[in-house]
Amino acid sequence: MNPSMPGTADDDIRVLLVARHPLRTVDLGLDTAPGISAVGLVRRPDRVADAIVETRPHLVVVDTGLPGEAATSIIEQIRTDDPTIHVLALTPDPPPVQEVARAVRAGAGGFIDIDLEPGEAVDAIRTLCADGTWFKPDQVTDVLREVADDLDVTSSDRRSRLTTVVLGLIPLAGVLAGLLSLLWRRYLGQIGVRPVDLAIDPGSRVVDVVFSLLTFIGFFGPFLFIGTWTEQIQARAEGRGADGGLLRRRRLVQGALAVGVLGIGAFLMVFADLVLVLFIGPAVSIALIGAVLDLQSELPPVLRLRRIDVRRFAIGGVVVAFTLLFVLGGEALLRGPGFDRGGVNGLLMHRVIGFRAQPVLHTDVGGDGATREVLYLGGNADLYVFVDPCNDDEVYFVSVGSSRLENIDEITCAEP
């Protein structure tokens, strides 16, 4: 038994209310109910954890109408930190099926609506603390009826969403090809080279951009699943007794998972980036699409995101996309490609579009047979394009018929 609060009897049920203005404890009849002590009222979601530590309630009433998904987060946190604390969801009238379902999934043991009868909240609190649940038959019937209505349109709605995503990818691919062509021309134009000089069709290099995006998603995406994996690990730890003590410490598990994901991602990025592109990146992409289209029940548990706000996710995606375009456009328009003795260097552009330079030993077989070490950018049927990083990145156009090339590891610049 938690220690009693000042002014409350030892056997009173201590109740903490988490609700928006103007709801008060007196509106639920908690101030005058015998055997029940209202120990606090919290308006701000970020104050709930501190209020629970201060008041040590037996039961928390959570308003599901809190902004965003704050109510679900609060219920999950309460049940994770102290499973002995009961949670009663407070919904609008009639109870929205989505809010009831999310609250119960998060760990609420029952729900009441805001337009409840006198004494109903008190009965719900006492029953919930005694039996562990409070679901009025008439309210549950209404909720299940709404769920049945939703199930009738679920399959067609999911197919419609999937069709919309697939159809949306068609113009997106065209836009991506157009942007890629523009970036190629402006990027190479900084050194006086055209894509046609390198026999490159910029529109056909979309695969390089997809490769880069999947690498990015494969590296950063697994961080989104740390919450899911933490819950699964702690659920397994519940049955291990004292052996699972460390696994029950949420922040410790989350920190260990974050370090592990970062280490594995860095290793794969350096030594096995194809694993990110072929396996991890697509898996994360499928999980994100499933979360947006509400298809997570079709995915394995390990790929289910805890929760995702579609609106915030879309805004975040747009911000990331425009930031990436800003960086790429700035590098293409202002800086252009840079070179060193091993190949191309730069910020991000050359990695995204797949622009490379190979160190070679060029022999002039059509003239005096002189040799020089240069970077080979590419060529067409008539000309090779070289860059000399030892001579201020000077560009050379050399006849194919008079040249012989031999790959080398790195260019050696002569001492001045």
Long-range contacts (C-beta under 8 A, 24 or more apart in sequence): 2-56, 2-58, 3-56, 5-37, 5-39, 5-55, 5-56, 7-37, 8-37, 8-39, 9-35, 9-37, 11-35, 12-36, 12-37, 13-37, 13-58, 13-59, 13-125, 13-126, 13-129, 14-39, 14-55, 14-56, 14-57, 14-58, 14-59, 15-39, 15-57, 15-58, 15-59, 15-60, 15-61, 15-125, 16-40, 16-41, 16-42, 16-51, 16-52, 16-55, 16-57, 16-59, 16-60, 16-61, 17-41, 17-42, 17-60, 17-61, 18-42, 18-45, 18-48, 18-51, 18-60, 18-61, 18-62, 18-63, 18-66, 18-74, 19-43, 19-61, 19-62, 19-63, 19-66, 19-90, 20-63, 20-65, 20-66, 23-63, 23-90, 23-114, 28-61, 28-116, 28-121, 28-122, 29-118, 29-119, 29-121, 29-122, 30-121, 30-122, 30-125, 33-119, 33-122, 35-126, 36-122, 36-125, 36-126, 45-70, 45-73, 45-74, 48-74, 48-77, 48-78, 49-77, 49-81, 52-78, 52-81, 52-82, 52-85, 57-85, 58-85, 58-86, 58-129, 59-85, 59-86, 59-87, 59-88, 59-125, 59-128, 59-129, 60-85, 60-86, 60-87, 60-88, 61-87, 61-88, 61-89, 61-90, 61-121, 61-125, 62-87, 62-88, 62-89, 62-90, 62-103, 62-108, 63-90, 64-89, 64-90, 64-91, 64-92, 64-96, 64-99, 64-100, 64-102, 64-103, 64-111, 65-91, 65-92, 65-99, 68-309, 69-102, 69-307, 69-309, 71-99, 71-102, 71-103, 71-106, 72-102, 72-103, 72-105, 72-106, 72-307, 73-106, 73-307, 75-103, 75-106, 75-107, 75-108, 76-106, 76-107, 78-107, 79-106, 79-107, 80-231, 80-234, 80-250, 81-250, 86-128, 86-129, 86-132, 88-112, 88-124, 88-125, 88-128, 88-134, 90-114, 94-142, 95-139, 95-142, 95-143, 97-143, 97-146, 97-147, 97-150, 100-143, 101-143, 101-147, 109-133, 109-134, 110-134, 110-135, 111-135, 111-139, 113-139, 158-293, 158-294, 158-295, 161-293, 161-294, 162-293, 165-289, 165-293, 173-206, 176-206, 176-209, 177-202, 177-203, 177-206, 178-203, 179-325, 180-205, 180-206, 180-209, 180-353, 183-328, 183-329, 183-332, 183-349, 183-353, 184-353, 186-332, 186-333, 187-331, 187-332, 187-336, 187-337, 187-349, 187-353, 187-355, 188-336, 188-337, 189-336, 190-332, 190-335, 190-336, 190-337, 191-336, 191-337, 191-387, 191-393, 191-395, 192-395, 193-377, 193-385, 193-395, 196-380, 197-378, 197-379, 197-380, 197-383, 197-385, 197-397, 198-377, 198-378, 198-379, 198-380, 198-385, 199-378, 199-379, 199-380, 199-381, 200-378, 202-353, 205-353, 205-354, 208-352, 208-353, 208-354, 209-352, 209-353, 211-277, 211-354, 212-351, 212-352, 212-354, 213-281, 214-276, 214-277, 214-281, 214-282, 214-285, 215-269, 215-273, 215-276, 215-277, 215-281, 216-281, 217-280, 217-281, 217-284, 217-285, 218-265, 218-268, 218-275, 218-276, 218-277, 218-279, 218-280, 218-281, 218-284, 219-265, 219-268, 219-269, 219-276, 220-265, 221-280, 221-281, 221-284, 221-285, 221-287, 221-288, 222-261, 222-265, 222-280, 222-284, 223-258, 223-261, 224-284, 224-287, 224-288, 224-305, 225-287, 225-302, 225-303, 225-305, 226-254, 226-257, 226-258, 226-261, 227-254, 227-305, 227-306, 228-301, 228-302, 228-304, 228-305, 228-306, 229-257, 229-302, 230-254, 230-257, 231-306, 232-301, 232-302, 288-313, 324-348, 328-352, 338-393, 339-375, 339-387, 339-389, 339-393, 340-389, 341-389, 341-390, 341-410, 341-411, 341-412, 341-413, 342-409, 342-410, 342-411, 343-375, 344-375, 357-387, 358-407, 359-407, 359-408, 359-409, 359-410, 359-411, 360-386, 360-405, 360-406, 360-407, 360-408, 361-405, 361-406, 361-407, 361-408, 362-386, 362-398, 362-403, 362-404, 362-405, 363-403, 363-404, 363-405, 363-406, 364-398, 364-402, 364-403, 365-402, 365-403, 365-404, 366-399, 366-401, 366-402, 366-403, 367-402, 373-408, 373-411, 373-412, 374-411, 375-411, 376-405, 389-413, 390-414
